[in-house]
Amino acid sequence: PDVLYRYGGYTAVGLLTAVLVVATIDGGAPTFLRSAPFVAIGRRSYGLYLWHVPVFWALEQDGGLDRLDAVVGTALAFAAAWASYRFVETPFLRRKRHVRAASSR
């Protein structure tokens, strides 16, 4: 994080995000954002948001994070988000659709 702060990384991320938002508003999502990997990440983004905190907190208990911890933590957060999407979110979304269909009859 310190390197990102010192060398303008946060500014670059902010500017890139602003460009993507404007591009999305003006002409729809850029093509690469509609690709299967980005769509899959988008569907699991809430799970990634929830799971990254405990995963990185657990890895950080030894006094900090190095690059290997960051790679392992990212992989673990993606795995946890995939599992929660598959075994928790998807069944509830299916039930929600069934309840809506039944109530509209």
Helices and strands as residue ranges (DSSP letters): H 2-6, H 9-27, G 31-34, H 36-43, H 45-60, H 67-84, I 85-89, H 90-103
